């Protein structure tokens, strides 16, 4: 299962583990994703999205309808 937010498009980033001896080993920083169901009254249906915590805050602020409208305008499908 891919670790990509369906609203913001956040994906894993790469970086380094750095030891006390300053040895560097590759690692990944994963986004904080949650699987969440939302009810869309205009379409009278439930939508399950895999979203980051940042996207969840945006949905709480703007509303699910406005966020989905922006995402669809950007070319994302749900």
C-alpha positions as CSV (number, residue, x, y, z in Angstrom):
1,X,0.0,0.0,0.0
2,X,1.5,3.3,-1.0
3,X,2.2,5.9,1.6
4,X,0.7,8.9,-0.2
5,X,-1.9,11.4,1.0
6,X,-4.8,11.6,-1.4
7,X,-5.4,15.3,-0.7
8,X,-2.1,17.0,-0.2
9,X,0.1,14.5,-2.2
10,X,2.6,14.1,0.7
11,X,4.9,11.1,0.2
12,X,7.8,9.5,2.0
13,X,11.0,11.7,2.0
14,X,14.5,10.4,2.3
15,X,17.2,11.4,4.8
16,X,20.0,10.0,6.9
17,X,20.3,8.3,10.3
18,X,23.3,10.1,11.9
19,X,25.2,8.2,14.6
20,X,27.2,9.7,17.4
21,X,30.3,8.9,15.3
22,X,28.7,10.9,12.4
23,X,28.1,7.7,10.3
24,X,25.2,8.3,7.9
25,X,22.8,5.6,6.8
26,X,19.8,6.1,4.5
27,X,16.3,6.2,6.1
28,X,12.8,7.3,5.2
29,X,10.5,9.9,6.8
30,X,6.9,8.7,6.4
31,X,3.9,11.1,6.4
32,X,1.4,10.7,9.3
33,X,-1.4,9.0,7.3
34,X,-4.9,7.9,8.5
35,X,-7.6,6.0,6.7
36,X,-10.8,8.0,7.2
37,X,-14.4,7.9,6.0
38,X,-16.3,11.1,5.1
39,X,-19.9,11.5,4.2
40,X,-20.6,13.9,1.3
41,X,-24.2,15.0,1.5
42,X,-24.3,16.6,-2.0
43,X,-23.5,13.2,-3.5
44,X,-25.3,11.2,-0.8
45,X,-22.3,8.8,-0.4
46,X,-19.4,7.9,1.8
47,X,-15.8,8.3,0.6
48,X,-12.8,6.6,2.2
49,X,-9.6,8.6,1.9
50,X,-6.1,8.0,3.1
51,X,-5.1,11.4,4.3
52,X,-2.3,13.1,6.4
53,X,-3.0,14.9,9.6
54,X,-2.4,18.2,7.8
55,X,-5.1,17.3,5.3
56,X,-7.5,16.3,8.2
57,X,-7.0,19.8,9.8
58,X,-7.7,21.4,6.4
59,X,-10.9,19.4,6.1
60,X,-12.0,20.4,9.6
61,X,-11.4,24.1,8.6
62,X,-12.8,24.3,5.1
63,X,-15.1,21.3,5.0
64,X,-15.0,18.1,3.0
65,X,-16.9,19.5,0.0
66,X,-14.6,22.4,-0.6
67,X,-11.4,20.3,-0.2
68,X,-12.7,17.6,-2.6
69,X,-13.6,20.3,-5.1
70,X,-10.1,21.8,-5.0
71,X,-8.5,18.3,-5.3
72,X,-10.7,17.4,-8.3
73,X,-9.7,20.7,-9.9
74,X,-6.1,19.7,-9.4
75,X,-6.8,16.4,-11.3
76,X,-7.2,13.9,-8.4
77,X,-10.0,11.3,-8.6
78,X,-12.1,9.9,-5.7
